[in-house]
Amino acid sequence: MDADQNIYDRCYNNSTHRSNMKKEGNTIMSGFISNSDKDSLMRASYYQITRNFTKTVNRFIVFKDDDRLIEIPHGIGQRSKFIDLMVRYFEEIEEYEKCERLMKLRELVIMAGD
């Protein structure tokens, strides 16, 4: 799988569905979830990773509920890309305070080796 591929594409898409999906915007993800679900997921991820920068840099958990946990491993270069994805989303809906906080986290993640 291409290392530059969007983390959401890797998590939510498989090759059999990808060829049949209609692309919207810059991502295939929009074919799987509604805009309100995407917003909920982005906000949940934002609050999860910005709650404690030190913990996030050490263990990058992007989603957590009762029985599920999604973590991006250290050293594969996907942590900063996930943050970039979130920054683009929050820029689109003009929530610049979140973007600023995410960019600070991105700096720390890159300094720690992404």
MOVENSUL-V128331 format. One record per pair of residues at least 24 apart in sequence whose ideal C-beta (glycine too) atoms are under 7 Angstrom apart, sorted by sequence separation. I is the first residue (numbers start at 0). J is the second residue. D is the distance in Angstrom with one decimal. If there is no record, write none. Layout:
BEGIN
i=I j=J d=D
i=I j=J d=D
END
This chain:
BEGIN
i=79 j=105 d=5.4
i=82 j=108 d=6.6
i=79 j=108 d=5.5
i=78 j=108 d=4.8
i=79 j=109 d=5.6
i=79 j=113 d=5.1
i=78 j=113 d=5.2
i=76 j=113 d=5.2
i=74 j=112 d=6.0
i=73 j=112 d=6.6
i=45 j=85 d=6.2
i=44 j=85 d=6.6
i=41 j=85 d=6.2
i=41 j=88 d=5.1
i=55 j=104 d=6.5
i=49 j=100 d=5.4
i=56 j=107 d=5.2
i=45 j=97 d=5.9
i=52 j=104 d=5.7
i=56 j=108 d=5.9
i=49 j=104 d=6.3
i=52 j=107 d=5.9
i=56 j=111 d=4.8
i=48 j=104 d=6.5
i=10 j=69 d=7.0
i=6 j=71 d=6.6
i=6 j=77 d=5.2
i=2 j=76 d=6.6
i=6 j=80 d=6.3
i=6 j=81 d=4.9
i=7 j=84 d=6.9
i=6 j=84 d=7.0
i=5 j=84 d=6.6
END
